[in-house]
Amino acid sequence: MSPRLSLALETGLSLSEPLTVIGATPEHDLPRGAEVVQPFKPFHDHFVTLGFDARPEADTPCHDAIVFLPRAKALARALIHQACSRASGTVVVDGAKTDGVDSLLKDIRKRVPVEGPIAKAHGKIFWFQSDPQTFADWAAPKAQQVDGFHTAPGVFSADGVDPASALLVQSLPRKLGPRVADLGAGWGYLSALMLADDSIKTLHLVEADHTALTCARANVPDPRAQFHWADATTWTAPEPLDTIVMNPPFHTSRAADPALGQGFIAAAARHLTRSGDLWMVANRHLPYEATLAEAFQRVEEVAGDNRFKVFHASRPRR
């Protein structure tokens, strides 16, 4: 269990079921019987494997709720509102200093009486009685629009088109083939533009963030699009693919993890036909060249600048 949550339970915090936990990650040891709300598919599946009732969205009432803070301030506020909308009793907030817990505590104290807080392990935990109306202005906007696209707090590139994705779009050929996938599709920017290609018969959007995929459904209404809430590194394509396009993530925490992008490359090679093509953009400093050379017979950098590089790889090795 979170060291701060354990200490709070030992020093006066009492929780009642039904209990909803929002934003937990595999590092959190949760109370048995809790409902877990986690939109990130690998984390969601982790809690399902442990026997928890896990779901991507909070859609049932509860008595008490625990919110583990994300890094994004707008998302943190939206989760507080979400917890207050579901809980009739106590809302517990647990977060690290690097996730902005001190600032959020200060803002919440201006609105409701707060119990705790308890400081431990470079963070704080505190709790208050649920009050949905007090936090009504913290609700996530129902139709957040950026550059004509639907986005949401906390999703990747929520405030505008990612420049790496924009560079990748400029580098794509006019014809991509009939069977295409966008691995790590996000809120659908690449897919929306790719579907101008009438040679595409089926486009698979694979995205681990359920919230981002919900945005993608709104941004890509084309009937050729198929949506998959899945980890792109373990997803199984229903058919061999002609082309894969991707701007893979490179971290799930603050530290860069090139293994994520390397997993995307391996997945692409696995799904493509023998003559299939991969088009990929990455940050300039990430070491993907060796992995691409191991997975594909032909690899070339076709575009780039001082921040990003675009690769075209073809003929996956079996």
Helices and strands as residue ranges (DSSP letters): H 3-10, E 19-22, E 35-37, H 41-49, E 53-55, E 64-68, H 73-86, E 90-96, G 97-99, H 101-109, E 115-120, E 123-129, G 132-138, E 144-146, E 149-151, H 163-171, E 179-183, H 189-194, E 202-207, H 210-219, E 225-229, E 241-246, H 258-271, E 272-283, H 289-295, E 296-304, E 308-316
